Amino acid sequence: MNTDVKCPIAILGAETDHLSPPELVKQYEEALAEKSEVDYFVKIFPGVAHGWAVRYKADDTTAVQKADEARNDMVEWFNKHLV
């Protein structure tokens, strides 16, 4: 796997995702771990499908909680690296 990442990167994966299944996300994490000078954050959200953070039913409390969690993770990431 190519590890030419030169800036901090965050990857938020879904448990159900045919484009980036958890197995592939774990490979990304392993490759990033080999490049210790680049800060990274990788998290796989259980019980959600691709697009969960922007496409969810507002009356589904679990979906709302997972979307909020993803948003909070990204806000923390942006605050750490962009502020």
PyMOL commands that set and color helices and strands:
alter all, ss='L'
color gray80, all
select helices_A, chain A and resi 22-34+61-82
alter helices_A, ss='H'
color red, helices_A
select strands_A, chain A and resi 9-16+40-49
alter strands_A, ss='S'
color yellow, strands_A
deselect
rebuild
show_as cartoon
